Amino acid sequence: MAANTRTSPAKRTLPKPADAPKPAASFEPIRVGRKKKPADEGVPLFYLTGDDGEEIEYRIPSKVPTSLSLEYLRLARTMGENAAAQRMLERLLGLDAYLALEQSNEVDEDDMESILQAVISHVAGPVDESGKGRA
């Protein structure tokens, strides 16, 4: 049997990386998520009639987290405004309330359109009358 005469190629040594640039002396990193947030009772979005005939109020946060607003903008750009609004509705309401809306025989097309438009306005903020952005 012949001996293996093959040799591995020589390993190359990579150059040393340059030192990372140093931040300006006045630079202070931003600390995210360390602020205490007050409790949010939310705002009513819609009402459904329960099995007992009583109205059930469904609320969304009065201040939409910035992360949800950014998600809405990305989804509106990639999937369309209605798909983005539907996702925001689910995220803002929570799964139980979203399923109550989804499974209700009382909700018609006009109701759903009104709810989605309310969510869009709430997430994106009011638009000024000239149509140039937020008021």
SULFENFEN-V624916 format. One record per residue. NEAR is the number of other C-alpha atoms within 10 Angstrom. Layout:
NEAR, NEAR
This chain:
3, 4, 5, 6, 6, 6, 6, 6, 6, 6, 6, 6, 6, 6, 6, 6, 6, 6, 6, 6, 6, 7, 9, 7, 6, 6, 8, 8, 7, 6, 7, 6, 7, 6, 7, 6, 7, 6, 7, 10, 11, 14, 13, 12, 18, 16, 13, 16, 12, 12, 7, 6, 8, 10, 12, 11, 14, 18, 17, 20, 16, 13, 12, 16, 11, 10, 9, 16, 17, 13, 14, 24, 18, 14, 18, 15, 11, 11, 12, 13, 18, 15, 15, 21, 23, 18, 16, 22, 22, 16, 13, 20, 17, 14, 12, 10, 16, 16, 12, 13, 19, 13, 10, 12, 8, 10, 12, 9, 8, 9, 12, 14, 12, 13, 17, 22, 15, 16, 20, 21, 13, 17, 23, 17, 14, 13, 12, 10, 9, 8, 9, 8, 11, 11, 10
